[in-house]
Amino acid sequence: MARARATSLKAEPRTDFGGLPTEAVHPESAHLDEMPAEKVVQLMLAEEARAARAAAARAPQIGRAAELVAGKLAAGGRLVYVGAGTSGRLGTLDAVECVPTFGIPPSRVVPIIAGGPSALTRSVEGAEDSARDAEQRLRRVAVGPTDAVCCIAASGVTPFVLASLEYARFRRAATIFVTCGRVPAREGGEALADVVIALDTGPEVIAGSTRLQAGTATKMVLNAISTTAFVLLGKTYAGLMVDVRPTNAKLWARAVRIVRALTGLPAVPARKLIEKAGGRAKVALVMHHAHVPAARARELLVAHKGSLRAIVGDVPISPVDDLDAGDEDG
């Protein structure tokens, strides 16, 4: 890591945790413990609205991050989330939910959390201070130039996350840094990451509890990065998740509704078409509109980089409720 250290973050003899934005005392919380329940709720929800505004204010940076991620994924790379505590759990949540939503293998969006998988269900607070563990975990998943690494640190000073960011840069991965705190300075004024998303969420209703509005804003940003990236990669058609992986009854019903809406088919034929397509709604749609068997439909999708619209063009979306009105099979 000698070369990585050459452009490392400026050394700080001691972090002033009390001076961090996420540790500040909220001006309206002085009598929080004396407030009636409704007033506490009103204050919290007002701050959640502030979190949404903070995320919206960073739309340009979030868009750039999504484009960066889409580019790496399109080239066969991965999106790697790194975080500690709440930040790590939010990254893991987004990674896990991308799989059924966009029909991707789990290996394409990789979560790394300080303390390992056990930290998902119980607090392992000391783990966030281990820079050595950060490098080991990124080595274990072989982070490299084909990857986009999104490092999340609500406070902006988490050693595990900053060390992960340094290692990702050393390995020439594309880098994104998401924080609700200060952005550390680098030697020589070099940018901390390829894209920095600094969110002004203000002090928490309970000082330092970044699972509150900082957590809300962070989740919104991660949702926006991954969803936008997969939209750019053709994983949706209009507002429909045409690459949904139907692994349970609810998702099968959703896949059937999608195929019905884009074909006008009754429910039973739509389900049979999806089954012939190997459980893939997008393949079923190409089969229907291009009048080809499943194997050819898959070839067309590969040739058009997964874009359904490039193959079928503009297809009217039929309200499924209207189809049900005249559908005895539905």
N, C-alpha and C positions, 0 to 999 in steps of 0.2 A: 504493500500500500504506500510505498515511499512516494511514488509519483502523484498519487491522489492527495497526499498531505501537502504537496507543493502549492496547491491552490485551495487549501482548506479554509474553513470559517475562521475569522479572527478569534484568537484566544481570549476568553473572558475569565479572569481569576475567580469570579463568583457571580452567579446569576442573581439578580435582584428580583426574586419571585414576587415580592410585594408590589413591584412597579409594573408588573405585566397587566395589560388591559383586561385579561380574563380573571385576574385576581382582585380587581377593583371592587369597591363596595357600591352597590346600586343606590342612587340618591333617594329612591322611593321605598327602600327596604328597611329603613330605620325602625319601623314599628311592625315589621312583617309578622312577628310572632304574636302580635296583639290584634291583627286584622281578622275579621270574619272570613269564613271560607270563600264566599263569593268574591270578596275584594282581592284575596290572594290569587284566585283564578283569573280575575280581570287583569291584574298586573302581569301575571305570567303570559297570558294570551296576547297582551299588548306587546310584550317583548318578543314573542314568537313572530308577530307581524313585522317587527323590526328586523328579525332574522331573515325573513323573506325579502325585505327591501335591500338588505345587505347583499344577499345573493344576486338579486336582479341588477344591482349596480355593477356587478362584475361579469355581466353577460359577454362582453368582448373577449375577456381573458378565458372564460369558460368555453366559448366557441373555439378559440385557438387550441385549447387543450383537447377538445373533442376531435378537431381536425388532426392533431398530432397523433392521438390514439387510433383514429380510423386508419391513418396512413400506416402505422406499425402493424395493426391487425390485418390490413389488406395484404401486406407483404409477408404474412405468416408469423408475425410476432405476437406478443402478449401484452395485456394490460396487467400491471402488477400494483396492487394497493399495499401500502405500508403504513402502519399506525400503532399506537399504544393506547390501552384503555378504551375509552369511548370511541376515539378516532379509529382504532384498529377494528373494533366491532362494526362500526359503520362501513368501513371498507370491505370487511368480510361479508356483511349483509348484501351489499351491492353486487359483489362478485358472485355470490351464490344465486341471487335472483336473476342475474343475466342469463344463466344457463337455460331454465325453462322458458323464459320470456322470448329469447332470441334464437333458441335452438342451437346453441353452441356447446362444444365439449367443455368440461370444467377446466381443462388445461389452458384455455385461452384467456381467462381472467383469474389471476392468482392472488389470493389474499395472504398477507404476512402480518402477524400481530405479535407484539412484544410479549414474551412469555409463552408463546406457542398456543396451540389449540385450546389448552385448558383455560387460558385467559379469556376465552369467549363466554364462559359461564361463571367464572369467579374472578375476583379482583387479584391481579398479580402486580401490584403497583410498583414494586422495586424493579421490575423488568424494564421499565421505560428508561432507566438510567444506564443500561448496558449497551455501550457502543460496540463492544466485541460481539455480543449476541446478534446485533443487527447485521454485521458483516457476514457472520456465519450463516444466518438464515438466507441472506441474498445469494451467498455462494451455493447453498443447498439447492436453490431453484434455478441456478445457473443464469442469473440476470446478465444480459448482454446487449449488444448494439441493436438487435431486432426488437427490443422491448420498450414499452413506455412505462415508466415507474412513477406512480402518483403517491407522493409522501404527504401524510396528513398529520398536522400537529396543531391542536387548538391553541396552545399557548405560544407556539412558534419556537420553543427552546428545548423540546424533548430530545435528549441525547440519542435515544434509539432511532428516532426518525431522522435527525440531522446526519447521523452516521450512515444511515441507509441511503440518504440522498447523496452523500459524498461518494459512497461506494458505487452507486448507480452511475454517477457522472464518470467515475474512474473507468467503469466498464463500457462507457460510451452509449449508455441507454438514453433515450429521450426522457426528460424529467419534468415533473409537475409538482409544485409545492402548494398545498392548501392550508391556510392558517387563519385563525381569528385573533391572533396576537401580533407581535412585531415580527418583521422579516429580518433575520440576522444578516449582518454585513459580511461580505467575503473580501479576502485580501485583493487589493488592486481594483476594487470596485466592480469585480466580475459579478454577473447576474447569479443569483442563488440557484435558479433552475431555468429551463427553457421557457416555462410558463409559471408565473407566480400569481396565485389567487388569494389576495389578502382581504378578508371579510371584516367589516367594521360592525361587529355585533354588539359592542358596548359591554358594560359590566353585567354579570349574571344577577338574577333576582336573589340567588344564594351565591355569594361571592366564591368564585373558583369552581363552581359546579358546571363544568362545560358540557355536561349531557343535556343542558337546557338550551338556550337560544343558539349557542355556538354549535351544539350538536345538530340542531334543526337546520341551521344554515349549511353546515357541512354536508348533511345528508342530501339537501337540495342540490348542492353543487355536484356531488358524486352521481346522483341520479341524472343530472343534466349532461355531465361528461359522457357517461356510458351510453345513455339513451341516444344522445345526438350522434355519437360515434357509430352506433349500430344502425341508426336511420341512414346515415351517410353510406353505410355498407349494404344497403338494400334489404335490411332485415324487417322492414315494414312496407306496407302498401297503403297509402293514405294514412289513416290512423289505426290500421289493423296490424296485429302482430302475426303476420303470415308465416313466420318461421317458428311459431309456438310449438313446443314439444309436448304432445298430449300424453302425459304420464299418469293422469288420474281422471276420474269422471268429469270433474269441472273443466279440465283443460281439453278433454275430448269434446265436451259440449261447446266450448269456445271455438275449437278448430272447425267443428261442423257449422257453427253460425257464420264463421268467416267464409268458408267455402260457399255456403248458401247465399250469403250477401253478395258475393262476387260472381256467382254463376246463375242464381235464380233457381237452383235445384231444390227439390224437396229434401227433407231431413235424411231419410233412409238412403236414397241414392248418393247424397253428399257424403255420408259416412262410408258407404261402400267405396266411393272414389278415393277417399283418404286412405282407406285400408289397402287398396290397390297401389297407392303411392307410398306404401311402407310407413304410414303414419305421418306423412309430411304434407301439411296443407298446401304449402307453396308448390310442391311437385304436382299435387292434385289439380291445382288451378292451371298450371301450364298444360297438363294433360287435357283438361277440358277445353281451354281456349285455343290451344295449338293443334288439338286433335291428334295427339301423339301418345305412345305408350310411356310407362314410367321411366324406362331407361333413357329414352330420347329426351324426355322432359328434364331429367337430371343433367344430361349433356348440355341442353340449352341453357340451363341455369349456370353451369360452370362457364360456358362460353360468354355469358353476359354478366359474369362476376356477381351472380346472385340477385340481379335486379329483375324482379317480376315485371315492373313497368316497361323495361326495355324489350320484353318478349310479348306481352299482351296489350301494351298501350294503355289508354284510358278506358277503364271498365266502370260502368255505372254501379254504384253501391245500392243494393236493394235493401230496404228495411226488412229484417227477418220477420217482424210482427205482421207485416203486410203479406209476406209469403205464407205465414201460418194460417191466415184467414182462408186461403183456398187450398190448403195442403192436408189431405187426409192422413198422410204418413207422419206429419209433424206432431 
